[in-house]
Structures are given as structure tokens and as C-alpha cells.
Amino acid sequence: MDRWIAAELAPALRRAEAAPVAVDLGYGAAPWTAVELYQRLASVRSDVRVVGIEIEPDRVALAQRYALPPGLTFRRGGFEVPLDAPAGPGGGALLIRAANVLRQYDEGQVADAWALLCGRLAPGGLLVEGTCDEIGRRQVWVALDRGGPRTVTFAARLGGLERPSDLAERLPKALIHRNVPGEPVHALLRDLDRAWAAAAPYGDFGARQRWIAMARAVAGDWPVLGGPRRWRQGELTVRWEAVAPTG
């Protein structure tokens, strides 16, 4: 996820006049995701400021030993994303990442949460909201801007992937209950599995070549974004409209 974020936001990070702000919302019991996000973004823009936000005071206190102010700081908060200090260009965050945050909420609460978080974005900023497994081997996330959802990305460590539909259990809350016949995301996962099976001969050249062949095949029927450079990373991104819930 961080690799995709850094590539997607690199132009905006570089052209920001003031130090851009990124938020790791709900980083969990340990602050490693915030630390890694800071390292990734700082390689693109050295003065980036990453703020790790957690609702639990004990988690915030524990994280302070890893703070590197002003570049990496931690504070208590929730969906309101308190960015009064520091504030990014335009008064908001260039990035808000919320991984494994909405999965414990009801599907009906997602739209309001998205709207609240998108309202805290700086111009040109992104909200990246999704779900991953414990060590980041399988992930699916939605990228949103101030206008709403733009894309959905499926990502996996390809060496241990049997079929693309194994990612279904990591669908974000907005989609996880929609993996049923008649819903677009179900059709996409079905087509990915079929293309993955058809691309089995490419497996002799490695799982990445098989994934690339799969992506090329489905790109004829689905609005797949990016190209081989991103596909080689085990990613596949499609436009949100193609998989949005039907009702």
C-alpha cells in the first residue's frame, strides 16, 4: 500500500510549496505502519510530516519513543483527524491512510466516514481506505479524493497466492458484503480467477509474469489502470465505478 501511495502521490508531494502532511489513522497497537509510511514518503519529499493518530491514549504514549519531530509525530484522535498542528497546504492532509479501521463498522456507516475524512484533505489529497492481513501480504483499498471514490486496488504477495479471489476476504467494508452474484466486484474477481488460470503457462517464468498476463487479459473488459510497472508489484487497480455496489 505504501509503495502505491508513494508512486501515486509523488507529483503532488514534490510540487507542494509547504511541507505536506500525511496521516496514518488508527495505526494500531504498535506504530510501525506510521514509521514505515514516513520512511517511504520521506524518500520522495524529505520535509514531509507524518502524523500517527490513535484513539487509545496508551497507544499514543507508547508511540512517542519512535517520534521524529517535526517529521513523524503521534497524537490522540479519531475520524475528525485533528490537523490544527501541523496543517498542510490548503489546511488539510495530502494523504489520510486508514487501514483496517472501518472493518469493525457497519457498511451503512462507510459513506459518512468517507465524507468526514475527505473533508480533511488538502487540495489534490487522497484518502486511502482498505483492509490488509496481519503482515501486509494481501490488501485491497479504495482511493478517494474530495469528490469521492476514484479507484480500487487489489494487491498481493504473489508467491503465496493461489487465485486472485483469495483477496475477497480483504475487501474493504464498502465491498466485502457485495462479493455475491449480481454485484460487479464479484464479477471482477470471477474474471480475475479465469484469467489467472488461463495464464498458468506464464508461471514458468514466475508469478509476476503470470499476474501481468492476467492483468492484460482482463484489461480488455475492465477499466484497468496503470500498466506492467505497477502490475509487476502484484497490484491491479480499476476505476471505482466498475465495482461500485449496485444498490
C-alpha positions in Angstrom: 0.0 0.0 0.0 2.8 2.5 0.9 4.6 1.8 -2.3 1.4 2.5 -4.3 0.8 5.7 -2.3 4.3 7.0 -2.8 4.0 6.4 -6.5 0.5 7.9 -6.8 1.3 11.0 -4.7 4.8 11.6 -5.8 3.9 14.5 -8.2 1.8 16.2 -5.5 4.4 15.7 -2.8 7.1 17.3 -5.0 5.1 20.3 -6.1 3.7 21.2 -2.6 5.1 24.6 -1.6 4.9 23.9 2.1 5.8 20.7 3.9 3.0 18.2 3.0 1.1 16.4 5.8 0.2 12.7 5.7 -1.9 10.9 8.4 -1.8 7.3 9.4 -5.2 7.0 11.0 -5.6 4.1 13.5 -2.1 2.7 13.3 -2.9 0.1 16.0 -1.1 -1.3 19.0 2.4 -0.5 17.6 3.4 2.4 15.5 5.3 0.5 12.8 2.9 1.4 10.0 3.4 5.1 10.7 7.1 4.7 10.9 7.2 2.9 7.6 4.9 5.4 5.9 7.2 8.2 7.0 10.2 6.4 5.6 8.5 5.8 2.3 7.2 9.3 1.8 10.4 11.0 3.1 12.3 9.3 0.3 10.1 11.3 -2.1 9.8 14.6 -0.1 12.3 14.9 2.8 10.3 17.5 4.7 7.0 15.6 4.7 5.2 15.4 8.0 3.5 12.2 9.0 1.1 12.2 11.9 0.1 8.9 13.5 -3.4 9.1 15.1 -4.9 6.7 17.5 -8.0 6.8 19.8 -6.3 4.9 22.6 -4.1 7.1 24.9 -1.8 4.2 25.8 -1.0 3.5 22.2 -0.2 7.2 21.7 2.1 7.2 24.7 3.9 4.1 23.6 4.5 5.5 20.1 6.2 8.7 21.4 9.5 6.9 21.7 9.5 6.5 17.9 8.6 10.1 17.1 11.0 12.1 15.0 9.5 15.6 15.2 8.7 17.5 13.1 8.7 14.7 10.5 7.0 12.0 12.5 4.7 12.7 15.4 1.9 10.9 17.2 -1.3 12.2 18.8 -4.7 11.1 20.0 -7.7 11.5 17.8 -10.3 9.8 15.6 -12.2 10.3 12.4 -12.1 14.1 12.9 -8.4 14.0 12.1 -7.2 16.9 14.3 -4.7 18.6 12.0 -4.7 22.0 13.6 -1.0 21.5 14.3 0.6 20.9 11.9 -1.6 21.9 9.0 -0.7 21.0 5.4 -1.0 23.1 2.2 -4.6 24.2 1.9 -5.3 23.5 5.6 -5.5 19.7 5.3 -3.7 16.4 4.7 -2.3 15.5 1.4 -2.8 11.9 2.5 -5.0 10.1 5.0 -4.4 6.4 5.2 -7.0 4.3 7.1 -6.0 0.6 7.0 -8.2 -1.9 8.9 -10.1 1.0 10.5 -13.6 0.7 9.0 -13.8 -3.1 9.1 -15.4 -3.1 12.5 -18.1 -0.6 11.4 -21.4 -1.3 9.7 -21.5 -0.9 5.9 -24.0 1.9 6.3 -21.5 4.0 8.2 -18.9 3.9 5.5 -20.2 6.8 3.3 -20.3 9.2 6.3 -16.8 8.2 7.4 -15.5 8.7 3.9 -17.2 12.1 3.7 -15.8 13.2 7.0 -12.2 12.1 6.2 -12.3 13.5 2.6 -13.4 16.8 4.1 -10.0 16.9 5.9 -8.0 16.5 2.7 -5.9 19.3 1.2 -6.5 20.1 -2.5 -5.2 17.2 -4.5 -5.1 15.0 -1.5 -6.1 11.3 -1.2 -7.9 9.2 1.3 -6.7 5.5 1.1 -9.0 3.3 3.0 -8.8 -0.5 2.9 -8.0 -3.8 4.6 -4.9 -5.9 4.8 -3.8 -9.1 6.5 -1.6 -9.0 9.6 1.7 -8.8 7.6 0.5 -7.0 4.5 0.6 -9.9 2.1 -2.9 -9.3 0.9 -4.6 -5.9 0.6 -7.5 -4.2 -1.1 -8.0 -0.5 -0.8 -10.2 2.4 -2.2 -8.6 5.7 -3.1 -10.8 8.8 -2.7 -10.3 12.5 -3.3 -12.6 15.4 -2.2 -15.1 14.3 -4.9 -15.4 10.7 -3.6 -14.0 7.3 -4.5 -11.8 7.0 -7.6 -10.2 3.6 -7.7 -9.9 0.2 -6.1 -6.6 -1.6 -5.9 -6.0 -5.3 -5.3 -2.5 -6.2 -4.1 -0.9 -9.4 -3.1 2.5 -11.0 -2.4 2.3 -13.2 -5.4 4.5 -16.1 -4.2 1.8 -17.4 -1.9 -1.3 -16.6 -4.0 -3.4 -19.5 -5.3 -6.0 -17.4 -7.0 -6.9 -13.7 -7.1 -10.3 -14.3 -5.4 -8.3 -15.1 -2.3 -8.3 -11.4 -1.9 -12.0 -11.3 -1.3 -11.6 -11.7 2.4 -9.6 -8.4 2.4 -12.2 -6.3 0.5 -12.9 -3.0 2.3 -16.1 -2.6 4.2 -17.9 -0.9 1.3 -17.4 -4.0 -0.8 -16.9 -7.1 1.4 -20.6 -7.9 1.6 -21.0 -7.3 -2.1 -19.0 -10.3 -3.2 -22.1 -12.1 -4.3 -23.5 -13.0 -7.8 -25.0 -9.9 -9.5 -22.5 -7.5 -7.9 -19.7 -6.0 -10.0 -16.9 -6.8 -7.6 -18.0 -10.5 -7.7 -17.8 -10.5 -11.5 -14.4 -8.9 -11.4 -13.0 -11.5 -9.0 -14.5 -14.2 -11.2 -12.9 -12.8 -14.3 -9.5 -12.4 -12.5 -9.6 -16.1 -11.5 -10.4 -17.1 -15.0 -7.6 -15.0 -16.5 -5.2 -16.2 -13.8 -6.0 -19.8 -14.7 -5.6 -19.2 -18.4 -2.2 -17.5 -17.7 -0.9 -20.6 -15.8 1.8 -21.3 -18.5 3.4 -17.9 -17.7 4.0 -19.3 -14.2 7.1 -21.0 -15.6 8.6 -17.5 -15.8 7.5 -16.5 -12.4 4.3 -15.4 -10.6 4.9 -11.8 -11.7 4.7 -12.7 -15.3 1.6 -14.7 -14.7 0.0 -11.7 -12.9 1.0 -9.3 -15.8 -0.6 -11.7 -18.3 -3.8 -11.8 -16.2 -3.9 -8.0 -16.0 -3.5 -7.7 -19.7 -6.3 -10.2 -20.3 -8.9 -8.5 -18.0 -8.0 -5.0 -19.2 -10.0 -5.8 -22.4 -13.2 -5.9 -20.4 -12.5 -3.8 -17.2 -11.1 -0.3 -16.8 -7.7 -1.4 -15.5 -5.4 1.5 -14.8 -1.6 1.6 -14.7 0.5 -0.9 -16.6 3.2 -3.5 -16.3 5.3 -1.4 -14.0 2.6 -1.5 -11.3 1.4 -5.0 -12.2 4.9 -6.3 -11.5 4.4 -5.2 -7.9 1.4 -7.6 -7.6 -1.1 -4.7 -8.0 -4.2 -4.3 -10.1 -6.2 -1.0 -10.0 -9.6 -0.5 -11.5 -11.9 2.5 -11.6 -14.3 2.6 -8.7 -17.4 3.0 -11.0 -16.6 -0.5 -12.3 -17.0 -2.2 -9.0 -19.3 0.1 -7.0 -22.2 -1.6 -5.2 -25.4 -1.7 -7.3 -27.8 -0.7 -4.6 
